[in-house]
Amino acid sequence: MKKKLFSKNEMKELEKNPNVLSVTEKVITYHPDFKVKAVLENIKGESPARIFMDHGFDLDIIGKDLPRKRLYRWRKIYNESGEMGLTLDNRGKTRVERTSAKELSMEEKLKKAEARIKYLEVENGLLKKARRVREAGVGEEKTVLTSSEKFQLIDRTIRQGQLKNMVNYLCDLARVSRSGYYVWLKAGGIRKSRLEQDEKDILLLKEIFYKKNQKVGALQIKMFLENDKKVVMNHKKIRRLMRKYNLVAKVRRMNPYKKMAKASQEHRVIPNHLKREFSQAEPGKVLLTDITYLYYGNGQKGYLSCVKDGSTKEILAHYLSNSLEMDIVYKTLEVLKKSVLNKFHSKAILHSDQGVHYTNPLFQKKVKELGITQSMSRRGNCWDNAPMESFFGHFKDEVEYKGCKSLSELKHVVNAYMKEYNHHRYQWGLNKMTPDQYRSHLLTA
């Protein structure tokens, strides 16, 4: 039967188990204390599978037959040599060699001491770059090296120190398997080619990342690659490269409690007819609206009112003002009317929060005259208008509006972004299309 090979994710999962010293694609090296515990529990009548599961092993990963095979071998060693046999047990060595190791000569001891010193010198340099993790229940951080990093450490020690016949000793010192080291060594060409490919791919990512002012994430970059560069790249690889080359998108930290507190201050007047059914695959049927603050210049404040199509995510109308008077929503309705050429969907719904602008009787009258049904979010529940809130969040992430000196300059920046958003910003939820492309797609369908 073919021997099971562990995937990278399975190897990482196994390495988290304190009963495991090291893992390669083929071999798990167990902690001697675990071997002793397992044998003693098995002698008391506990089944091999239950012993492994109780000590944190997933049988779907290691295989259902492995516990039985390991316990059979460990019990045999235990019966021959006791606990000492399990502690000294190493594959590839005879029982006699384990129980009665020959005395090393002075020259051999000096060679091993020299190898250990060189290993520790290289390790000290590598540990400065290694990640640190916090031990559960201890509260202290410790440096952790992966098996790959340990193999790199051994290889560097051998080359820099010009050491011979020290692979076994250094592998024991690093607590990794000798076979795993040679597998890693053999894969050097693959690692080199992957590194070269990463260096080519990151150039494409950086071009998009910096062109968009460092305000795009992995999914946005993926869509730009596919649509503009005709390059297909897995989003997981994009995330890996962004981590590797430290490309961190400058985005906001969401604060839902602040939004909910704002919504809860208003009064509910009209029922929530929409009930979060934002995307109904009919352009113009679901219209979402809201107002947001824009701080610019030297403490100046602008107010942006928008209407968004829930199905296509297109911004159908927007109006910028330096005042929160009712005129801001009236002007927005006028822009919306021109945008759709006064041809609204027969079942159009205009959904908003319970702000004073939308509860105003005159505003409600104007909406009704347009043949639109009005709907409002429930009290204290900003999620009922989540797509509108999401748009304002992306807007503030991606637009450099704070440096504007005047309202006219701010209007120019806002207008440019709305055009970019509707016609050039690809969106994952729109089958990787822009809002304008998706509207055409729905109308064609």
C-alpha angles and dihedrals in degrees: 000000000000114000115247115252118209120228121227092258091050091049091052091049092050092047089060090064110097089214090066123080097185142342134211129177090273109020138056115200108207128208111257092231090057091052091054093046091048093051094047092049091047091051088055089057104266114142119245093239093052092048092054093045092049089054094054103267121141109220091203088064103039097033130254094256097050098080091055093049094047094048090049091055095041093050090051090053091044092053091050103040108007123224091328089063091057092046093052096036113131126164116246095033127099122240090248092054091051097049098039112028115187119251112262119235120240091253092053091048090052091050092051092046090051092048091050092051093049090046092052091048092054092042091054090057094046095048090063088065096039121103121255125224132192116240113235113253093003103077093213127112124231133187115250127196122199120227089256091055090049091051089051089050093052093047092050092048092052094047098043094043094039089227123176130203092004101114094100093048095047092046089053089047091052092041095235131122122264092224090053090054092054091047088053091047091051091052093059092109092053091051091049094051090047091052091050090050091048090054090053095045095048090061090063092046093049091049091058095036096055094036088060092048094255091292102117128092133209097280093048090049090049091054093047090050093051098042103035104025098029088229120138113209128165113249090228090059090048090053091048092051092046090053092044095051095035099244102163118179115229101232135150126263107241115237106189093172091063090051093047092049090053092050093047092061092068130079126243113235107153123044122250101258094167098058092194094299090137101155112052097157091244116108113230096014098100115043119183123194139181143144128241136188122244117194112201142156116005100347095311120148130214129186122219121199118191141178116208129192106236094208102044098024087227119150101235097179139008136174129188123205140165090222135065093212117132090262090081093068094039090054090047090056090050092052090047091051091053092044094059093035089243090294106124125180111269090239098034117159124198108205125191142149122269095271120151090249092061096041090054110116094223092052091049090050092053091050091050091050089057089057093247126138113229122222133179137201118252117265113280093003114111091169089077087074097032099139091058092048089047092053093052089049092054091044092056091046097051106033123078095212102137093079094058113119100200141022092251090055089048090051090053091052093046093048091050092051094048089054091047092047096050099042109024111023110098116210128204093217091055096061088269092300132125117254090254092050092046092051089054089047093054093046091050091048 
